Amino acid sequence: MELTTGEVIGRRLHAQHLDAPLGPGGLLEAAGACGFQNTPPGTWELAAISRVEGVSAAGLRAALYEEKSLLQAWSLRGAPYVFPTEEAGVFLSPLAARPGEEPWIYTRGITAALDYLGMDFDELLPIVMDAARLLEGREVRSKEELDRVLAAEAEGALPPEKLPLWRAGTMYGDPEKQSVGGAVVSFMLRPCAFAGRVVFGERRGAEPGFTSPLRWLGREIPAVEGAEAELVRRFLHCYAPATWRELMDWLGSSPAQARRLWEAVEPELEPVSFAGRHAYVLAGDLDAMHGAEPGDRLLLLGPHDPYLDARDRETIAPDVRVQRMIWKYVGNPGVVLKGGQAAGLWRGRVSGGSITVSAELFEPLSDAQKRLLAELAERQAAARVLKLHKFELKE
């Protein structure tokens, strides 16, 4: 079966709740589709505002910090993610590699520290995992402090002759601020998160807090039966047609781990043709995908919105020059989305309690559509408890 670009975009918009907003009670459904990345901090709030009607930044933070119906932890590609607490097992435990499946993209750089210490990754990971149990009794403020505290806790399990090397200044940054041991901890915090040893606590100002799920929730991370297959299904619901290699990129895993997870759903897959290549969709989604329409809805998606995580970027932005403007190494802009494709870029400048939104369009819009963009900027600002100082539009 051959799928058109319109059908694929239409299905992805629907799966990610971008074709029409969910009602005020839809926050957990929206967050559970494929999780909300939260880097830079606050990114997840923009994603939620784009999908759920009537939410505010205060309500979102209450769900995360007070009700704790949402949870934040390092997840896909090692980035901080927000997802429903009861579904945390889907977004964490499947990411844990089995022996021989490392490295992950976010632990490859640890090699210099391991060589310096003369120790193996598999030898050190259990030591850092045990050290993370310290978080069951306390919260640590700031990532820098977390590296330091867990590195000190791990010292008791290290061979005595390794301690001078462990305490030496890092080779990754400022040796006055981080030790080699702190760098090792920093690389291994992601697998610790997958094992349910560390989650984010409440953010106060510029500093995040870190603790254990047991301390934060009063219980362990809820187990989810068939979590590995379920994570792949969510990827396919949101980003199909796809292959195991695109799953690997989305996860940030090694090829071996991605293949293993992909095999868990292979009996549920149907091959399709899309944009001149062969890929797969979930058989149960095929009927919904056939004949899907992208519509022409306008959206102001925030930087790193889940929709922008599609690995076939040309589906969102056919022009390579536009792709380079959207997906940068740092400082990604927001995207003006029209019918599921990039129609422009936008950035917000916050000063005090006000925000100035500047948008640059790639294609002409009608006067009514321009007014709608200004209204969207106004609503987004209000949801973030900001006053829209100015909406600037460049064509």
N, C-alpha and C positions, 0 to 999 in steps of 0.2 A: 504493500500500500504506500502511495506517495502522499505526503502531507505538504500543504502550502504554508508559506510564512504567516499568512493571516490566521490559519487554523492553529498553528503553534503558539503564536502570540496570544490569541484569544484564550486558549486553554491555560497558558501560564498566568495571564492576568486573573482569570477566574480562580485558579488554584491558590493564588497568593492574595486573594480578596482585594484586588485592585480594579476590578471591573465595576464594582459597586461597594460602598462602605458597609461594613457590618454594623449592627446596632450596638448600643452602649454596653451590652453584655457579651460582646464578641471578642474581648481582649485575649482571652486564653486561646480561643480558636485561631486568631490571627498570629499569635506568638508561636503556636504549635505547628504551623504549616512547615516552616523550615528555620525557625529561630530568628532572633534579631541580633545582628552584630552590634556591639557597643564600643567601638573604637573608631574615631575619637569619642570620649565620654559624652553621652547625650544622643548619640546616633540612633539608638534604639527607640527613643521617644519620638523622633521624626517618623520612623517606620510605622510605629503604632498609630500616630496621628493620621497618617495617610490611609489607614485601613479601617479604623474604628471611629464611628460617629460619636461626637460629644465627649471624647476623652480630653483630659487636661494633664499637663506635666505633674501637677500635684496628685491627681488620681493615679497616674502611672507609678509614681514613686511610692505611693501608699500600697499599691499592689505588690511592689518589689520589697519594700522595707518594713511595712507594718503587717499587712495581711499575709505576706510571703506566699501568695499564690503564684508568683513568679520568682525565679531564681537566676542569679548571674554566676557564671563560672567560665573558665577557659574551656573552649570547645573547638568547633571546626577551625582548621588551619591554625590552631593555637590562639585564636582571638577570643576576647571576652564576648560572651553571648548571653542573651536573656531568653528564657523559655519557660513554659509552665512547670512549676515545681513537681507536679505529679508525673510529668513526662521527662524529667531530668535523666532518667535511665536511658532514654532514647538518644539524648544528645551528649552523653558522656561515656558510659561503659563500652559501646561499640567502637569507640575511637582508640581504646587500649589495644596496643599491638601484642601479638603473640610472639614467642621466641623466634628470632630470625626475620621479623617483619619491620624492624626499624631500618633506616632512620625515618623520622617524620621531618617535614620541611623545617620545623621550628627547633629541632635538636641537632641538625647537621653541624652547626657551628661549634658544638661541644668538643669536637675532636682535639683542638689545641689544648684544652684543659685536661682531657683524659691522657693525652700523650705526656704532658708535663707531670701529671700525678703518677703515671705508670699504672693506671687502673682501667678496668673495662666499664662500659656503660651498665651492663647487666650486674656488675659487682656493686656499683654505687647506687643504682636506683632503689633497691630495697632499703638501703641506709637512709636515703632521703625520704622515702615513704614512711619509715618508722619515725623519723624526726618530725614529720608533719603531724603526728599524733599530738604534739605539743599544742596544736590549735584547738584541740577538744576542750582545753581549759582556758583559752584566752583569745582575744582578738588582737591582731597586729595592724598598726596604721602604716601605710605606704608600702609600695613594692620593694623599695630599697631596704627598709627595715625587715621585711619578711625574708629576703635573701639572707640578711645578716643573722637573724634569730635562728633560722633553720640550719644555717651552716654551723653555728655554734652548737646547736643541739646534736648535730650529726657527729661531732668530733669524738664522742664517747664510743662510737662503733668503728672508728678508723684505726688502722694499725698505727702505733705510736710514731713510727718512722715517717709516716705520711703527713703528720700534723704540720711541720714547718712548711711543706709545699702547699697544703690546704689553706694555711693562713697567709700565704704570700699574696702580694698585690696582683689583681687580675691582669690578664693580657688583652682584655676586651674593651677596656675603657679607662677610667681614672682609678689607678691602684690605691689611691688614698680613700676612695669611697666604696670599693668592693674588693673582696678577696677572691682567690681562685675558687675556694669552696662556695662563696656566695654566687659566683658565676655558674658553677655546676648546679646549685639549687635552682637558679633562675631558669636554666634550660629544662630542668626536670619537673618544674611546677605543673606543666601541662599534663604529663602522665599521672602526676599526683591528683590532679583534678579529675581525670577520667576514672581514677580508682575511688573517687568519692572522699578524698582526704582534705581538699581545700575548695572553698567557694568565696565569692566576694560578699562582704558584709555591707554596711551602709557607707555611702560616700559622704564625707564631710568636707565641703569646700573642694580643694584640689586633691585631697588625699582619699583614696579608697581604703576600705578596711578588708581584712582577710581573716577567715576563721574556718572551722570545720562545719560540715553539714550538721553534725550531731549537736554542736553548740548553737548554730544559727536556727535550725529547724526544730531541735529537740528530738531528732531521730535521724537515722541514716537516709541516704538517697533512696527513694522508692525504686524497687526493682521492677522492670518491665519485661514480661515474657516475650521472647522473640525480638528483642530490642535491635539486634543487628540488622535483621531483614526489614524491620520497621523504619530504621533510619534511611535505608536505601529506597524504600517505597516513598518516603517523604521527598527525597531528592528527585525521584522520577516524577512524582505528582507535580512538583514545582518547576522542573527544568527539562523534562523529556521533550523531544527525543534526545537520547544521550547514550554514551558508551561507558564502559568501566573506567576508561582513562579520564573522562570528564568527572566521574565520581571521585577518582583519585585526587584530581585538582581541587575539587570542592572540599574534600575531607582534609587535604594536606597530608595524606598518608603515603606510604611506600606502595609500589605496584603490587607487591605480594599481599598486603593487607586489603587493598582495594579489590583485587581479584577474588579474594576469599569472601568479602562482604557481598560482592556482586553475585557470586554463585548461590548465595542464600535466596535470591529471588529469581534466578534464571527460569524456573518453571512457570513463572507468572508473566514472562516477557513476550512481546510480539515485535518482530523486526519491521522496520518501516524505512522509507527513503525520504530524506529531507535535505534540501539545498545541495543535491548532488552527492550525498553521502549516505551510508547505511548506519542506522542507529536503532534504538529500542525504546518502546513505551510499555507501561503496564497494560496488560490485556484489558483489564477492567476500566482503563481510562480511554481506550481507543474510540469507543462510540462517542464519548463526550468531546473528544478532540476533533473528530470528523465533522466538518461544517461549523466549527467554532468561529466566532467573529471578534476581531479586536476592538471594534467600535472606534470612537474618536474622543474618548474621555481625556481631559487635560488633568495632569497631576504635577505637583512639585515634589519629586522624590528627593529625600535627603541623601547625602554622600553614603556610600556603602549600604544602600537599601538592599534587602534580599533579592529583589527583582533584578538588580544589576549584577548579581552573582552568576548569571547564566554564562557558561563557559564559551558558548558560540556568540561572542560579542557582536558579530556582524548582524545578528538578528535584531538587536536593539539599535545599533548604529552602523548602517551599511558602509558609511564613509570611514576609511581608516584614519583620516585626520581627526575626525570627531572622536573615534575610539581613543586616540592618544590624549585628547583633552579630558575625557571622562575618567579613564582608568590610569591614574598616575601613581608614581611610587609614594608620594606624600601629597597631602592637600587636595584630595579629590573634591570636585564641586558637586553640588546637587544637580539633578537633571530635570528639565522640563519634558515631561512625557506626554505624547499625543498619540492615542491609539496604540500604546505599547512601544512606540519607538521614540528615540531622542529627537526632540524638536528644538532643544536649546539647553543652555546651562544656567545655573543660578548660584549665587553666593549670598550669605547673610553676614552683616557686620553688626555685632551687638555692642552697644555702649550704654552702660547703666541698665535701665529697664526698657530700652528701645532697641529696635533692629531696623537696619536699612537693607532691603533685599534688591539685589541687582541681577537682572536676567538678560541673557544674550540669546537671541533666536537664530536658528539655522534656516528657518522657513517662515514665510509670511503667515500671519494669523489675522483673522477678522477682528474688527473693533470689539465685537461681543466676546471673542475669545481672549483678547487682551484684558478686557474688564474682568473676565473670569479669573485670569491669572492673578490680577491684583487682589481679588476677593479671596483666592486661595492663600495668598501671602498673608492677608489680614487674619484669616481663620487660623492659620498655622501659628502666627505670632501670638494670637489670643490664647491658644491652647498651651503655649509655652509661658504664659503670663508675661508677655512682652507687648509693648506698643509698637505698631508699625510706623516708624518715623517717615519712611519714604519707600516707594516701589519704583525702581528705575528699570526701564525696558529699552534695550538696544537691539535694533534689527539689522 
